[in-house]
Amino acid sequence: MRSSIRKPNIFYGWWIVLSAGIVQWYSSAVFWRGFPPFFDAILSTFGWSTAATGAAVSIQRSESGLISPFVGTVIKRFGPKKVMAFGIFLTGGSFIWMSRMQELWEFYCAITILTLGMSFGTFIIFLAVVGNWFHKNRGKAISMLMAGAGLGGITIPLIVLGIEEFGWRNMIFSVGLGFWILGFPTSLVLRGDPEDYGQYPDGEKPTSDSDSKEQVDSRNTGFSVGQALRNGNFWKLALAAGISQSVFTSNLFHLTSFKEFGLTTTFAATIIGLSWWGDISGRIIVGFITDRFDRKKLLTISFSLLTLGILGVSIIGSQNEYEYLDKNLGIILFIIFFGLGFGSSVPLRLTLAADYFGRKNYGSMVGILNTVGAVFGTLSPLLIGLTKDFTGEYKYAYYILTAMMIFSIPLVISLKKNN
């Protein structure tokens, strides 16, 4: 008599996390973190001014923030499959158009379409779906999802090599096709509420009729968007997260700043690369501990680490003025804590939004948080640029960012559970 082998029953939510994480990695690798090599190649090809070309990327960040709050509502109306497929179609098409563009206006149009596509095809839709499929393991699931984005940073050298070997047009055309190849199958994997498919968050089965009713009703528990916007906790979390985003966005100037501070280009690039590993490690570490400990305390620790990281940049920049400051100390603080602090904070603040405001409008909540982050992320490069123009040095901008990061820590500590 043949013995039957029981296959492990893997909760469907984990398949969503896996497939979405791959797309999240890809979008980070080719755009969020991997677009600078394309940006430089485009500038070299057309000779457009840095300001005019860079403005398009800034507009992308701003428009993304404006669109984000509506993604949750659109998902509720049309379902995640259709919404993501629409977003991926636009995203892939925008890159393909970019690969054939000849005029600056085409770049602006392609970036505008890309903004719409990325808003509906990545990140927020993944968070909205994963947030619905998990409760007890929500922190772990979101950490795994966002670890994909962290991995995008270490694949940048491959993009540089590809551009040198095949040219930026062929590479960016391939990027567009890659979004379609990875994105459309992933859109088929996405599902709305697990209850609609006979499952429950985390794959747990109700032990009684009362438990079943409570779990089904959890889909409709939580704050409305209006209630959240009138809640002090929401704005404390949004402001603290926005400040952390502004500090992280300063990475656009790290290479230039470090060279001004006396580091060689090679050494500066090396320590920046090492900080990316901290980003990845932070996301993974949080995945193992986030569902076991108080997330508010963990976020406080993450923001404290990020504060030390940006303080390290300030120390590197101040060593020539204050001899008692050790430049090596600043470098060590930056390498160890900058990426680790930001990377660990990302899944924590996203999970706290669900903890505090429920499943009901989680997609919209994340969208609004993303809007605040986009505003701060757009203002940070402006702050650094203006400070450099007025003072002639970058270090004063990092003093300001360090002070802002210190201010964010009490905001997190003051968060209180909603009654």
N, C-alpha and C positions, 0 to 999 in steps of 0.2 A: 504494500500500500504506500503510495507516494505521499510524503509529508508536504503540506502546503507551507510556503514561506510568506509570512506576513510582511508586506511592505510598509515602511514607516509612513504614517499619515502626516504629511507636512501641511501646515496651515496655509491656506491660499494667500493670506496677507504677506507671507514671506516671499512668495513668487513675485508679488507686486513690488516689494522692496528691492529685490534683486534686479528685475528688469528696469525699473525706474532709476535705480542707482547707476546702471550702465549708461543710460541716456544722460543722467546728471553728470557723470564723469566726462562724457563726450562733449557736452555743451561747455563745461568748464575748460576742458583741454583746448578747444578750438576757438572759444570766444571769451568767456569771463576772465580767463588767465592766459589764454594762448593767442589772443588777437594782436598784442603789440608787435610781433614780428611781421604780421600782415600789414599793420598800420605803417611801419617803417618802410616796407617794400612799396606800398601804395604812394607814400610821399616821394620816394626816390623816383618812381616811374613818372608821375604827373607833375611834380614840382609845385603842388598846391601848398599854400602856407600852412604851417603847423596849427595856427589858430583856427583857420577855416575848417581844416580836416578834423582837428580835435573837438571842435564845437559839435560835430555830428555825433561823436561818441558821447559827449555830455548830454546832448538832446536825447540820445537813446536811454541813458540812465534816468533822465527826468520823465520821459514819456512812459517808461516802464513803471515808474512809481504812480503815475496817474491812472494807468490801466489796471494795476494790481488789485485795487479794492473791488473791482467788478468781476474778477475771475470766479470767485466763489459763487456769486449769483448765477453766472452763466453755466457753471458746472451743474448747479441744482436744476436748471431748466432743461439743458440738453444732454446731460450725462457726461462723465469724464472721457469716454471713448471718442465721441464726436468732437468734443472740444479739443482734445489733444491732437487728433488727426488733422483738424483744421490748423492748429498752431504749427505742427510739424511741416505741413504742406507749405505754409508761408515761410517758415524758417529756412527750409531747404531751398526754396525758390529765390529767396533774397540773396543767399550766398552765391547761387548760380548766376543771378543778374550781376552781382558785384564782380564776378570773375570776367564779365564781358563789358564792364562799364568803360566809358571814355571821358565822361564829363563829371564835374563836381556835383551837379544837380542829381545825377544818377546815383552817386554815392549816398546822398541825403535820402533819396527815395528808397534805396535798398535798405538803409539803416532803419528807416521808419517802418518798413514792412517787417524787418527782422525784429524790431521791438514788439510789434503785435504778435508775431509768431512765437517768440520766446516766452512772452507773458502767458500765452494760452497753451503752449506745448511743453513747458518744462517747469521746474522748481515749484511754483505755487500749486499747480494741479497735483503734483506728486505729494506735496505736504498735505493737501486737503484730503486726498484719497487715503494715504497712509495713516493720517490722524483719525480717520473713521474706522479703519480696520484694526486698530490697536487701542488698548486702554492701559492695562497693567504693564505691557511691554512697549508702550508708545515711545518712551525715551530711547530705548535700545533700537527700535525700528527707525526712528528719525536720525539717530546717530549713524546707523549703517547707511542710510540713504545719503546723508550729507558727507560721509567719508568718500563717496564717489567724487563729489565736487573737489575735495581736498586732493585727491589723486591727480586731478587735472594739472596741477602746477608742475609735477615732475615730468610730464610728457612734452613740455615746451621745447626742449632741445630737438625732439623728433620733428617738430614743425619747422624749426629753423633749418634743419638738414634737408627736409622736403622742399622748402622754398629754394634753397641753394641748388638742389639737384633737378627739380622739375619746374621751377618758376612759381611765383605766387598765384598767377591766374589758374594754372592747372591744379594747384593745391587747394585753393579756395573753392574751385568747382567740385573737387572731390569731397570737400567738407560738406557742401550742400547735398550731394548724393548720399553721403554717410548719414546725415540726419534722416533722410527718407528710409534708408536701409534699416537703421536701428529704431527709428521713431514709430513708423507705422505698425510693425509687429507689437511694440510695447503698448500702443494705444489699444490693441485688442486684448491685452492682458488686464488692463485697468477695469475695475468694477466700482460701483457706487457703494451704498451701504451694505455691509455683509449680511444684515438681516434679510435683505431682498433675495439672497441666494441661499437661505436656510442656514446661515452661519452667524456667529456672534464674535464681537471683538476678542482678539487673542486666541480664537479657536476654542474658547471655553463653552461647554454645553451647560444649559441651565439644569439645576438639580430638582427644580420644582416648577409648577405653573407660575407661582408668584415671582420666582427668579426670572423666568422667561419674560414675563410682562415687564419687569424692571429693566431687563437688558434691551428689549425692543424700544421701550420708552426713552432710553438713553440717547437715541438719535435726536430727540426733540428737547433735550435738556441743555441748558446753557443760556447765555446772554444773546439778546438781539443785538444787531450792530449799534443801534441807537443807545441801548443800555450800556454797552461797552464804552462808547465814546463819552458817556457821562460818568464813567467810573475812573476814579483817581489811579487805581492800580494799572489800568490800561496805559495811561499816559506816562506813568513812571517807567513801566516796562518799555514802552515805545521810545521814550527819551534816552534811557540808558542804552538800549540796543542801537539807537541812532548814533549816539556818541561813539560806541565801539566800532560802528561801521565807518565813521569818519576817520577814526584812528587807523583802521585797517587800510582804508583807501589811500592813506599817505604812502603806501608801498609804491605808488606810481612814481614817486620822487626819490625813493631810497637810493637807487643806483647813483643818480646825479648828486644827491646830498652827500653820500659817503665819499664820493670822489672829491667833493669840495672840502670835506673834513680831513682829507689827507690820505685816504685809502686808495690803493691801486684798483683799477677796473676789475682785474681778475679776482683780487681778494674780496672786493665788495660784492661781486657776483656770487662768489662762493658762500659768503655768510648769509646772503639773501636766500640762496638755494637751500642751505641748511635749515633756515627758519621754516621753509615749506614743510619739511619733515615733521617739525613740531606741530604744524597745523593738522597734518594727517593723524599724528599720534594723539592729539587732543580729542579729535572726533571719535577715534576708536576707543580710547580709554573711557570717555564719557559713556559710550555705548554699554560698557560692562558694569558701570556703577550707577548710572542715572536713575534706574528704577529701584535702587536699594537705599538711596540716601535722599535727604531733603534737597530738592533741585534749587531752591532759592539759595541755600548755603553753597551749593556747588557753583552756581552762577557768580556768587560773590567772590569765590576763590578764583574763578576764571577771569573775572574783570580785574582782580588784584594782580594776576599774572600778566595780563595784557598791559596794565599800568607799568609794571616793572619793565616790560619789553620796550614800550615807547620811551620810558625814562632812560633806558640804555642808549637809545638814539640821541637823546638830549645830552647824555654824558659824553658820547663820542664827539658831538659837535662842540662841546664846551671845554674839552681837555686843553686846548691851546690857550684859553683865557684863564682857566682855573687849574693851576698845575697840580693841585691836590687831588683832582679827579683823574682816575686811571682809565685811559681809553680802552684798555683790554677788558676792564670790568664792564664798560658799556657794551662792548662787542659780545661778551658772554651773556649779559642780560638779554640782549636782543635775540641772539641765536636760540637761547633756551626758552624764553618766555613770550616773545612776540607771537609767533605762530601757535604755540601751545595754548596761550590765553585766548586768542581769537577762535581757533579751531574748536576748542572745547565749549566756548560760549554759544556757538551757532545752534547746535541741537538743543541745548538747554533752554535758550530763550524761546525757541519755537515750540518746545514741549510745554513750557510754563504757560504759554498762551492757551493751550488746550486745558491744562490743569485749572486755570483760573476762570476760563470763560466757556468751557464745554464744547461738545461736538456740533451743536446746532448750526453755528455759523463760523466754524473754524477756518474755512477757506477765506472768507471775507476778513476775518481777524488777521490772518497771516498777510493778506493782501495789504491791509492798512499799515501793519508793521513794516512791510516792505516799502511802502510809500515813504514813511518817515525815514527809513534807512536810506532810500534813494536821495532824499533831500539832503541829508547829512553827508552822504557819499559824494554828492555833487558839490557841496559847499567846501569840503575839505581841500580839494585841489585848488580851489579859488583862494582859500585862506593861505595856503602855502605859497602860491604864486604871488599874491599881493604882499605878503610878508617879505618875500625875497626881493620884490621890486622896491619896497620902501626902506628896508634895512640893509639890503645887499647880502644877507646871509639867510640860510635855511634854519639855523638852530632855534631862532625865536618862535617859529611856527611849531616846532616840536615841544617847546616849553608850554605853549598854549594847549596843545593836544594832551600833554601829560596832565595839566591841571584839569582839563575837561574829563579825562578818564578817572581821575581821583574823585571828581564830583559825582560820577555815575555810580560809584560803589554804595554810598548812602541811599541812593534811589532804590537799588535792589534790596538792601537790608530793610527798607521801610515797607516793602510789599507785604500785604496782609491777605489772608484767605478771605474770599468773598463769602458773605453769609447767605 
